[in-house]
Amino acid sequence: MAKLTIGVIGAGMIGRRHLRTIPQHPDFALVGIADTNTKMVSEEYPDAAVFADYRDLLTRAKPAVVIIASPNQVHAEIGIACARLGIHFLIEKPVTDTLEAASGLIEEVRKAGVHTLVGHHRRHHEQVKAVRAILQGRQLGTIVGVSAIWAVHKPDSYFAAGRWRAEPGGGPILINLIHEIDFLRFTLGEIAAVSAIASNRHRGFPVEDTAAAILQFESGAIGTMLLSDCAVSPWTMEQGLGESVDFPVSDQSSYRFIGRKGAIEFPTLVQWTQAGDVQDWNQAIEAQRLPTGRVDPFMAQLDHLRDVVRGLVPSLQDVEDGARTLAATLAVTEEASTSFLKKRSKKLLSMAAEPNE
Ligand SMILES: NC(=O)c1ccc[n+]([C@@H]2O[C@H](COP(=O)([O-])OP(=O)(O)OC[C@H]3O[C@@H](n4cnc5c(N)ncnc54)[C@H](O)[C@@H]3O)[C@@H](O)[C@H]2O)c1
């Protein structure tokens, strides 16, 4: 079968990762890259056709499919342009920057009937598929809840390289928690309600450095999530999975799922169960590390994109599903911002109560 022609829009941090993976894939042929910074891109990819305007990539190189890896604010505009030209696309997360933009994109995708895939690449890990099957199966019984941590120390250079990361709209809720929310939706189902508290105490940025969220799932399960980008720990999914050379492997679990008949740690897949049919806190509990495969999730994501574009399988996450992950994440941001406001107003009230004479 002929290779699928593919273009990449945005050759920054994640765009480069896609551009490293595409040449290794037997079923895709790169036909061009669009990036506003053509000088940098032409130097880095001297053999590629480089376009400053993504519309030229779409109309002149005519790819069958594109990867949209531009900043969030232009995701919707570019996705709509692709849909109108009948071009299928993989769009990086978050699907768009706002729910309004997502709804405009969804409408155009529906009209055009193009295939879409959102770049929550973790869905393609073997360990993620394995834990999902276990949580949706019978061996742990009904899932009661989940407790999770995502905590690392981002260096100062990370914020110096992108000041937006220290401003509202940046921050670990929208940058990092969105992946965790997507993972939880994928494994436990839709989130029905959230409550959250955020703090900027340690870095003092306008945006949070630490947050905690309580989640309730439509299934009835409840969960807690502690998130920080200013604390040293081995507990992030990135470190546990060792999914990138940028983050050293910890081989530690950052998730604990508990069910009526047993529990499982993730991503190590250590499962805890008791023998027999009666559950009893006086009875011994045994651990077993379940075997699992390992894949490069970006390569597996391309395999899936190929099959989706060829109409062989439904998309694991189309733009509508991506919008549901965005909505749940924005709900955490909103709840957390209320907690900020409460603190601010408390400070103002105490200042008013002690007037300077
Ligand atoms: N899946 C993941 O794990 C993951 C990881 C990082 C980033 N992302 C997402 O990928 C997207 C890009 O993030 P990044 O960290 O690579 O950003 P980045 O700033 O490193 O790269 C963005 C690139 O897009 C280019 N660009 C800007 N406006 C453009 C336009 N109108 N048309 C074409 N190119 C344009 C910039 O010149 C830059 O090269 C974001 O949506 C981000 O949330 C996903």
Ligand as a Chemical Component Dictionary entry (heavy atoms), coordinates in Angstrom:
data_LIG
# 
_chem_comp.id                   LIG 
_chem_comp.type                 NON-POLYMER 
_chem_comp.pdbx_formal_charge   0 
_chem_comp.three_letter_code    LIG 
# 
loop_
_chem_comp_atom.comp_id 
_chem_comp_atom.atom_id 
_chem_comp_atom.alt_atom_id 
_chem_comp_atom.type_symbol 
_chem_comp_atom.charge 
_chem_comp_atom.model_Cartn_x 
_chem_comp_atom.model_Cartn_y 
_chem_comp_atom.model_Cartn_z 
_chem_comp_atom.pdbx_ordinal 
LIG N1  N1  N 0  2.093  15.321 23.885 1  
LIG C1  C1  C 0  2.930  15.901 24.724 2  
LIG O1  O1  O 0  3.456  15.280 25.648 3  
LIG C2  C2  C 0  3.287  17.335 24.537 4  
LIG C3  C3  C 0  4.508  17.794 25.064 5  
LIG C4  C4  C 0  4.844  19.148 24.844 6  
LIG C5  C5  C 0  3.970  19.972 24.166 7  
LIG N2  N2  N 1  2.778  19.495 23.716 8  
LIG C6  C6  C 0  1.837  20.393 22.986 9  
LIG O2  O2  O 0  2.395  20.634 21.701 10 
LIG C7  C7  C 0  2.148  21.986 21.304 11 
LIG C8  C8  C 0  3.483  22.676 21.053 12 
LIG O3  O3  O 0  4.217  22.710 22.257 13 
LIG P1  P1  P 0  5.815  22.848 22.273 14 
LIG O4  O4  O 0  6.237  22.678 23.692 15 
LIG O5  O5  O -1 6.411  21.980 21.218 16 
LIG O6  O6  O 0  5.953  24.377 21.870 17 
LIG P2  P2  P 0  7.201  25.113 21.235 18 
LIG O7  O7  O 0  7.031  26.542 21.595 19 
LIG O8  O8  O 0  8.469  24.408 21.618 20 
LIG O9  O9  O 0  6.992  24.895 19.648 21 
LIG C9  C9  C 0  5.965  25.500 18.887 22 
LIG C10 C10 C 0  6.477  25.735 17.468 23 
LIG O10 O10 O 0  5.404  26.247 16.688 24 
LIG C11 C11 C 0  5.882  27.323 15.888 25 
LIG N3  N3  N 0  4.733  28.182 15.588 26 
LIG C12 C12 C 0  4.203  29.189 16.318 27 
LIG N4  N4  N 0  3.125  29.699 15.695 28 
LIG C13 C13 C 0  2.977  28.994 14.549 29 
LIG C14 C14 C 0  2.045  29.054 13.466 30 
LIG N5  N5  N 0  1.039  29.932 13.443 31 
LIG N6  N6  N 0  2.197  28.188 12.442 32 
LIG C15 C15 C 0  3.234  27.297 12.423 33 
LIG N7  N7  N 0  4.150  27.201 13.439 34 
LIG C16 C16 C 0  3.997  28.032 14.472 35 
LIG C17 C17 C 0  6.960  27.978 16.731 36 
LIG O11 O11 O 0  7.879  28.700 15.934 37 
LIG C18 C18 C 0  7.608  26.754 17.402 38 
LIG O12 O12 O 0  8.668  26.231 16.627 39 
LIG C19 C19 C 0  1.334  22.602 22.425 40 
LIG O13 O13 O 0  -0.017 22.470 22.096 41 
LIG C20 C20 C 0  1.684  21.756 23.626 42 
LIG O14 O14 O 0  0.689  21.761 24.618 43 
LIG C21 C21 C 0  2.444  18.191 23.865 44 
# 
loop_
_chem_comp_bond.comp_id 
_chem_comp_bond.atom_id_1 
_chem_comp_bond.atom_id_2 
_chem_comp_bond.value_order 
_chem_comp_bond.pdbx_ordinal 
LIG N1  C1  SING 1  
LIG C1  O1  DOUB 2  
LIG C1  C2  SING 3  
LIG C2  C3  SING 4  
LIG C2  C21 DOUB 5  
LIG C3  C4  DOUB 6  
LIG C4  C5  SING 7  
LIG C5  N2  DOUB 8  
LIG N2  C6  SING 9  
LIG N2  C21 SING 10 
LIG C6  O2  SING 11 
LIG C6  C20 SING 12 
LIG O2  C7  SING 13 
LIG C7  C8  SING 14 
LIG C7  C19 SING 15 
LIG C8  O3  SING 16 
LIG O3  P1  SING 17 
LIG P1  O4  DOUB 18 
LIG P1  O5  SING 19 
LIG P1  O6  SING 20 
LIG O6  P2  SING 21 
LIG P2  O7  DOUB 22 
LIG P2  O8  SING 23 
LIG P2  O9  SING 24 
LIG O9  C9  SING 25 
LIG C9  C10 SING 26 
LIG C10 O10 SING 27 
LIG C10 C18 SING 28 
LIG O10 C11 SING 29 
LIG C11 N3  SING 30 
LIG C11 C17 SING 31 
LIG N3  C12 SING 32 
LIG N3  C16 SING 33 
LIG C12 N4  DOUB 34 
LIG N4  C13 SING 35 
LIG C13 C14 SING 36 
LIG C13 C16 DOUB 37 
LIG C14 N5  SING 38 
LIG C14 N6  DOUB 39 
LIG N6  C15 SING 40 
LIG C15 N7  DOUB 41 
LIG N7  C16 SING 42 
LIG C17 O11 SING 43 
LIG C17 C18 SING 44 
LIG C18 O12 SING 45 
LIG C19 O13 SING 46 
LIG C19 C20 SING 47 
LIG C20 O14 SING 48 
# 
